[in-house]
Amino acid sequence: MDFDRYFDNDEVESVLNGWTLTHPNLAKVSELGRSHENRAIHLLTLTNQESGCDEDKPAIWIDSNIHATEVAGTTVALHIAHSLLSGYGSDTRCRRLLDNAAFYIVPRLNPDGAALALSENPKYVRSGTRPYPFTEPLAGLHEEDIDGDGRILQMRVPDPHGDWKVSSLDARLMEKRGADEHGGTYYRLLPEGRLEEFDGVEIKLAKPLQGLDFNRNFPFEWQPESTQAGAGPFPASEVEIRAAVDFISRHHNINAAITYHTQSGVILRPYSTKPDEEMETDDLWVFELMGERGKELTGYPCVSVFHGFRYHPKKVTTGGFDDWVYDHLGMFVFTVELWDLPGRAGIKDRDFISWFRKHPHEDDVKILRWLEENGDEPPLVDWYQFEHPQLGRVEIGGYDQMYTWTNPPRSLVGEEAERNTTFALSLADMLPKLTVHTLALDRLTDEGDYRLRLVVENSGFLPTYTSAQGRKRSAAREVRVDLALPDGVRLTSGKARTELGHLEGRSGKLSVSTLYAASPTDNRAWTEWVLRGPPGAEIQVQVRSDRAGTLHESVVLH
């Protein structure tokens, strides 16, 4: 299957449905919900149904393309699914994961926005297509493919007061005018587009008609539009987000989540609104360990949004998916910003956000050279004249940002998918996993008295409560055992339902093998019953953990 490409909505649906035909025991497709424009939001559930249903197994949630133009995430999500399905018969990890865990994959959470971005005459919006916060376009410049060539580029307009000039290093590039520079030919740079209510004098950048940002609409510390742009009228107001919130909240078996965005080449973790000092310390250590593993596999560093990815040093973003999933539900979650164009061009050790505000012009030249050597086609469109219906003669050109900056060139997206698949599978391999250590029956008397002893353990890395935050929120019930007795069998000691408490995993343990290291069996618990019944009677034992799975065992009296 070719992953050096981008998938439109029909192609996504076709791929998913194809997997249900070729792998009917492993893949199931359903609708998470419907979008604002009534498109299906597809949910792919992956697990080996023969070893148990998805809700009886620990699970990981994966979504992508919540922001309209960030279509590379869809390719990554599909690649993860393809790797699991194609590897099930031959790869030990893929078989282990699908036998013992479940994957909930939403390759495109925002089909309406993606449809606009991928159309022959594209329109770029932040998230969905519902007008917000106003129902009519505001005055000013709105991005649009004004000349109908299937691209949204830039316009440059000569202006002695402009803050851009033709690059002294490469005439195809534009260079920032110096603060004390005078006497040259200068330009204003504008997005390609059309002006609403143009008065012939002022060129304002209008707030977009489609002003929603779905990743500000989640319930954690949601703020109104006056504080957080794009947040929507109330938490989970948008049907796409409400569908995700409802599903995740109802599926208590989910322990971890990854949401794929672009761009920057960084793995982001909570919080967005507060420093690491305010996070549960044990969870911070686990986040750091997971992030280090992510860096090993993807090359992307891992930072908290608050410390390393704020758009303004004195402002925070609210209503984010990752903060909600961790803070309210206690799941370990990462926002992966795919594709690092400056980094690929050799520009390292930079701040992910402030670099866009200020950097040496030589960096721009490095990026152009790298794209020319490694991209699919000429990365820059030479400036050409165009008679704008409102501004008169302008020039249009510059980067086709959709497939250079926002997403990788098509020939490179498969490479991004491969490296990020390894991290997703690694994270799935860290989930808690409930297993039976011992189920032993001893006959005590000839009158039909028996002792049944059960020892269960968590064989996974994470505990059965997932995180300290999850435990604080009581997000997952403790491990419990239910005994089902047939007619003629009765308990003489013990209870039909036994609460075993939570079981620890390997997370949070010291990594030095000194006298200070210890490995207590805090991942294990036991219970026993004394019962009386006739030989041949079958006792059903169910062990359930919200986060670590459900086990069904039986024993026959003999």
N, C-alpha and C positions, 0 to 999 in steps of 0.2 A: 504494500500500500504506500502510495506516494504522499509524503508529508512536507515536501517543499512546495507548499501551496496554501491558499486560503479557501475556506469552505463557505458557500452561501447557505441560506437556511434550508433550501431543498436538498442540498448535498449532505448537510448534517443529518437530516431526517433519513435520507437514503442509507447512509453509512450505519446509523443506529439500527434501523430495521433489518439491514442485511446481517448484522451480528446476531440478532435474535433468531434468524434462520440457520446460520452456520454454527451457532453455539447456543442451542435452546436451553441447555441445562445451566448455562453460566450467565447469560445476558437476558435482561428483561427491560423493556422500554415502556414508560408510562408518561403521563403528563403531570408535571409539577404544578402547572396552572396555565392560564392564558394571559397573554400580554394585553396592554392597552388597546392595541389594534387587533386583538383576538387571534394572535398567532400562538401556536403551541410552544410551551416551554418544556422541552424534553428532559426527562430524567432517565438516566441509564443506571440500572442496578446490576452490579456484578457480584456474583458469589456462586459457589457450587451448590445448587439447590438440593443435590442428593446428600450432601453432608449437613443440611439444615437450612432453614429459611434465613433471609437476611436479617430479620429482626432478632433472631436468636444468636447473632454473632456480633462481636465488636466491629465498629464501622468507622470509616473516614468519609468526610464530605469533600468534594472537589467541585468548584464552579469556576466559570470564566466569562469574559466578555460582558461584565456588568456595565462597563463604559463602552459606548457605541463603536468607537474606532479601534478599540484594542482587541482586534480580531486574532492576533497571534495566540492568545490564550485558548481559543477554541481548538486550534491545531494541537496545542500541547495536551489538552484534556482528551482529545480523541486518540492521541498517540499513547497516552497512559492506558486507556482502555484496550487499544490494539495490542500493546505489549503484553498485557495480562492474558488476553484471550489467545493470542498466537503462541504465547509461551507456556500455556497451561500443560500441554502434553510433554514438554521437553525441559522446561526450566524449573528447578526445584523451588525457587522463591515464588514464582508465579503460582505454582500448584499449592504451595503452603498458604499463600495469602488468600486465594480464592476458596480453598477448603475451609479455612478457619476465620475469615473476616469477610466483611461486605464493603463495597465501594458504592457510594451514591455520587454520580457524576452528572453535572449539568453543564454540558459543553457551551451553552449559550443562554445566559440568564436574561439577556436583553435582545430578543430577536428583532424588535422594531428598529432599534437604533442601528443594529448591524445591517439590516436590510438597506437603510439609507446609505450607510458608509460604503457598502459593497455594490451599490447600483451603478449602472453605466453613467448616469449623471449624478454623482454623489452629493450628499449633503452631510455635513459633520455636526452632530449634536453631542452633548456631554453624555447623556444616558438615554432616557426614553423620549417619546415623541409627543407626549401630552403637553399642551401649552401650560406654562407655569413660570412665574407667578401671575402673569397677565395673559389674557386670551387673544390679544392682538399685538402685532409687532410694534416695538417701540421705535422711536426716531433714532436714526443712526445707521451705521454700516453693518450689514448682516453678511456673513460668509456665504458665498454661492459660486458655483461654476458659471461665471458670467458669460464666458465665450463658448460654452457647450462642448469643450474638448475632453470631458470626462475626468478632469483634474481640478482641484482647488489649490491654486498656487499663491503667489504674492503679486501685489501691484506696487510699482514705484512711481512716484509723482515728483518731478523736479520742484524744488522749493529751496530758496536761499536760506531759510530757517530750519530746514530739515536736519535730522540728526544721523543721517547715513550718507556714505559716499561709496563710490566704486573702489573695490579693494586695490591696494597698491601691490599685492602679491599675486592676485589672480582676478582678472577683470570680470569673471563670472560671479564672483562673490561680492557681497556688500560688507563694508567695514564701518564700525561705529566712528562717528566724528569725534575728535578730541574736544575736551571741555573748553580749551582756549583756542580752538582752531577757527580760522576765518579765511575767506578769499577763494574757496574752492567751489566745485559743483556739488550740490547736496540734494538729497531726496528725502521724501517721507515714504516709509514702507507701510503698506496696509495689506490686510488679507484680501484676496480676491473676493469681490462681492458687490452687493447692490445697496444703495442708500434709501432708507425710508424717510420721507418728509425732509428732503435735502433743501436747505435754504440758499444754496449756492456759496456759502461762506464756511460754515463750520462742518468739519468731518468728525463725527463722534463715533466711537465704537459702541454699538448698541448692545444691551444685554440680550442674550438670545431668547427667542420666543419659547424654545424648548429648554427651560432653565433648570430642569431637575438634575440633581446628582444623586443617583440611587445609593451611592456609598456614603450618603449623609442622612439617609432615611431610616436607618436601623434604630432600635429602641434605646441603645446605650447613650446616655447624656444628650439625647436629642435636643436641638435648639431651633427656634423659629427662624424664618428667612431673614429677619432683621439682624440676627447674630450669625447664622450659618447659611450661606448662600446655597441654594439647591436642595435644602433639607425636606421640602414638601410641607403640606399643611399640618401634618401630625405624624408621629412615628408609624412606620410601615403603611403609610397612606397609599403607596403605589402597589398595584396588583402584583407586579413581579416580585417586589420585596416581601409583600405579605405572604405570598406562596412559599418563599424560602423560609421565612420566619416560622410559619405554621409547621412546615415539614420538619425542620430541624428541632423545633421545640417538642414535637411529638415523638421523635425518634431518640429515645434516651440511650440507645446503643452507640451513638456517635461520640467519639472521644477526641477527634482531631479534624482539622479542616485546612484546606489550602484554597485560596482564591487567586486567580491569575489575572494580572493587569499588565500594562506596559506603561512606561519604559523606565529604565535606569539600571537594570542589572543588579537588583538588591532584594534581599529577603527581609521583609518588614514584620515586626511583631508588636503586640500591644506594649504599652498603651500609646494612644495618640494624645491623650489629654493630661497625663501626669507622668512624673519621673519614675524610674525604676525603684527608687526608695519606697514608693507607695505600693509596689506589687508584693504579693506573697513571696517571701525570700526563696522558699523551696521551689516555687514555680519559676522564678527568675533563673535559678540554676539549671532547671530542666530546659527552659527556653534557650539558654545559652548553649547547652550541650547539643540540642537539636539544631540550632543555628550553625554551630561549628560543623556539624555533619553536612548540613546543607551547603556550606561554603566549600567543603571538600569535594562534593559531588557536582556542584554547578559552577563554582568559581565566584558566586555572588556572596558578598559579605552580608551579615545579618545585623540589623540595628533596630532599635525601637523607633517608632514614628516620632515620639516626643523628642528623643535625643538626636535623631539623625535624618529626619525627613519632614521637617516642618517648612511650610511655604513662607512663613514669616516668624522671626524669632520671638515675637511677643503674642502670637496667636496660635490656637490649636484648632484641629478639626474634630467635629463631633458627629455622632450618629453613624460611626463606621462599623462595618461587618465584623472585623476582627476583634474590636473592643467588646462588641455585644456578645459574640460567641464565647470569648474567654471570661469576661466579667460576670455575665448572667448565668452561663451554662457550664463554666469551668472546663472548657475544651482548649487544648493547645491548638493554636491557629497561626497561620502565616499568610501574609499577602506577598505574593511573589511578583515583583516588577520585572517582567521579561525584557530582554534586549537592551544592551548598553552600547550604543553607537560610539560615544566618545571613548569608552574603555576599549572597544575593539580597535579603535584608531590609535591606541597607545597612550591615551590621556588617563593617567592613573592618579590615585591619592587625591581625589577631588571631593568636595562636598556635593552631594547629589542634587541639591536644590540651588545653592548659591552660585554654582558654576554657570547656570543659565542666566543669572543676573550679571555676572562679570567674569570674563576669562580672556586670555591673550588671543589676539586675532590669529596667531599662528596655529592655535587649536582648530580653528575653522578650516584652515588649509589642510591640516593633517586629516581631518574627517573627510573632506572632499577627495583627497588623494586615495584614502583607504577605500571609499565607496567606488571610485573609478577602477580600482584593482580587484575588488571583491564583490561588487554588486552585480545586478542583473543587466542593467542598461544605464545609459548616462544619467547620473543622479541629479544633475542640474538641468533645468530647462532654460535655454538661452533666452535672454530678455527680448521680447518682440512687442511691436506697437499694437495697440488696440484702442478703438474708439469707444470709450465707455459712455453709456447712455446718459450719465449725469456729470461725470468728471471731465468729459472730453478725452483728448488723447493721453493715454497712460501707457506704461509698459508692464507686461505680465511675464513672470518667469520665476526663477528660484527653485527650491526643492519641492518635489512631490513628497510632502512630509509623511503621507500615509504609509509609504513603503520604503522609507529611509530612516526617519526619526521615530515615528510612532510604532511601527512594526518593522521587522527585518525585511530586507529584500527576499523575495520568494525562495531563492536558492539557498537561503540560510535559515529559514524558519524550522526546517526539519532538525537541524543541529541543535537549535534551542530546545526543541521538543525532547530530544534524546537526553540531554543533560538534566532537564527538569523532571523527566520521568523517573530517573534514578532516585531523586530526592523524595518524590511522592511515595515510591515503593518503600524506601527506607523508613519514612514516617509511619506508613501502614504497618511495618514490621515491629513497631514499638508499642502497639496497642496492648492493653491487658488481655489475658486469655485464661478463662476458667477451665480447669481440667480436673479429672478425678485421679487422685493419687492412689487411693485404696477404697475398695468396696468389698468388705469381707463379712461372710455369714458364718456364725458358729452355732452348732446345736448344743443347747445347754442341758436338756433333759429328754427322756424318751416320751414325755407327755406332749411334745411339740412346742417347747420353749426355745427361742432362738435369740441370739444377740446379733444385731446388724450394725456394723461399724463403717462409717464413711469419713474419709479424709479427702478434702479438696484443696487445691492450690491454684494460685495465680502464676502461670508460667510466663507472663508477659513482662515487659519493661515497666509500663505504667501501672499504678495501683488501680484497684477496682473503683475508686472514686475519681480517677483521672488526675486531679490536681488539688492542691490545697485550696484554691479558690472554689473548685467544685464541691469540696467537702464543706467549706464555709457556707456555700449556698444550698447545701443539701440537694444538689443537682441529681444525684444518683442514690438509689436505695442500697442498703447493705445486702450482702450475699445472704440468701435464704434457701432453705431446703424444705420441700414438701414431700410427704410420704403419702401415697395412695394405696389403701389396703382393700383387697377384695373381700367379698362376703366370707365369713368364717375366720377371719384374721383380726386380732385385736392387739392394741398396744398395752403392755403392762408396765412399761417405763419409757419415758420420753414423750415428745409431743409430735403431732402430725406436721406442724410447721415449726422449724427451728431457725432463728436468726443467728448467723455466724459472724456478723460484723463485716468490716471491709478487710480486704487482703492487700498487703503491700506488694509492690513490684521491685524491680532492681533500680529504679530511679531514686535519686537522693542518697545513694550509698557512696561511701568514700572510694576513691580510685587509687589508693596507695595500699600495698600489701604489707603493712607494718603491724606492730602490736596494736595500733589504733583501729585497724580494719576489723570488721566483724560482719558476718552474714547470718543473722538470726533467721529462723524460719517464720518470719512474720508474714510470709506469703501463703501460709498454710493454716487450715483450721479443721476441726473434726467434731463429730457428734456421733452418738450411738443410741440405739433403741433396743429394748427387750420386747419381744412380741410372741404371741402364741397363735399357732395356726396349723393346718394340716399340710403334710408334704404335697408338693406340686403347686401350691398357691404361689402366684406371681406378685411380687411387691414392686410398685413403680416408684422411682425416686427421681424427683426433678430438683436440680440445683440452678438457681437463677441469680444473675447479676445484671443490673441495668446496663452497665458499661462493658462487662467482660464476657457476656454470652450466657446461654442457657444450655444445660446438659440434661439429657433424658437417659436414665439408666434403669435397669430392672434386675431383680434377683429372684430366683425360684427356691422356695423352701424345700429342703431335702433331708 
